[in-house]
Amino acid sequence: MMEKRVLTKREKEIFDYLVNNKTTKEIATMLNISEKTVRNHISNVMQKLGVKARTSAVIELLKLNEISL
């Protein structure tokens, strides 16, 4: 669990897109980065949160008010 807010601006941006039903490919295109980079950001957030799934990361980020629906 995160004690403090540690999401980078880019990580937050990516999860904002994910909760708005964007695919990895769509996010990569919109941000002009590779799909692998998007997946790396997602993995980094999951690791920071200590979760094993994207959906779990989204739930935790919502609870922490890092992202909103």
C-alpha positions as CSV (number, residue, x, y, z in Angstrom):
1,M,0.0,0.0,0.0
2,M,1.2,3.5,-0.8
3,E,1.9,5.7,2.3
4,K,2.0,8.8,0.1
5,R,1.2,9.8,-3.4
6,V,3.9,8.5,-5.6
7,L,2.3,8.3,-9.0
8,T,4.2,10.2,-11.6
9,K,2.2,12.6,-13.9
10,R,2.5,10.0,-16.7
11,E,1.4,7.1,-14.6
12,K,-1.7,9.0,-13.5
13,E,-2.4,10.1,-17.1
14,I,-2.2,6.4,-18.2
15,F,-4.6,5.2,-15.5
16,D,-7.0,8.1,-16.2
17,Y,-7.2,6.7,-19.8
18,L,-7.5,3.1,-18.6
19,V,-10.6,4.0,-16.4
20,N,-12.0,5.7,-19.5
21,N,-11.9,2.4,-21.3
22,K,-8.9,3.1,-23.5
23,T,-6.7,0.3,-24.7
24,T,-2.9,0.1,-24.3
25,K,-2.6,0.8,-28.1
26,E,-5.0,3.8,-27.9
27,I,-3.1,5.2,-24.9
28,A,0.2,4.7,-26.7
29,T,-1.0,6.5,-29.8
30,M,-2.5,9.4,-27.8
31,L,0.6,10.0,-25.8
32,N,3.0,9.3,-28.7
33,I,4.8,6.5,-26.8
34,S,5.2,2.8,-27.5
35,E,2.7,0.2,-26.2
36,K,5.6,-1.3,-24.3
37,T,6.2,2.0,-22.5
38,V,2.5,2.1,-21.5
39,R,2.7,-1.5,-20.2
40,N,5.9,-0.6,-18.2
41,H,4.1,2.4,-16.6
42,I,1.2,0.1,-15.7
43,S,3.5,-2.5,-14.3
44,N,5.4,0.1,-12.2
45,V,2.2,1.3,-10.7
46,M,1.1,-2.3,-9.9
47,Q,4.4,-2.9,-8.2
48,K,4.2,0.4,-6.2
49,L,0.7,-0.7,-5.0
50,G,1.7,-4.3,-4.4
51,V,-1.1,-5.7,-6.6
52,K,-1.1,-8.3,-9.4
53,A,-3.8,-7.0,-11.7
54,R,-4.7,-3.8,-13.5
55,T,-8.2,-3.9,-12.1
56,S,-6.8,-4.2,-8.5
57,A,-4.5,-1.2,-9.3
58,V,-7.5,0.8,-10.5
59,I,-9.5,0.0,-7.3
60,E,-6.6,1.0,-5.1
61,L,-6.0,4.2,-7.0
62,L,-9.6,5.1,-6.7
63,K,-9.5,4.4,-2.9
64,L,-6.4,6.7,-2.6
65,N,-8.1,9.4,-4.7
66,E,-5.2,9.3,-7.2
67,I,-7.7,8.9,-10.0
68,S,-11.5,9.3,-10.4
69,L,-14.2,7.9,-12.6
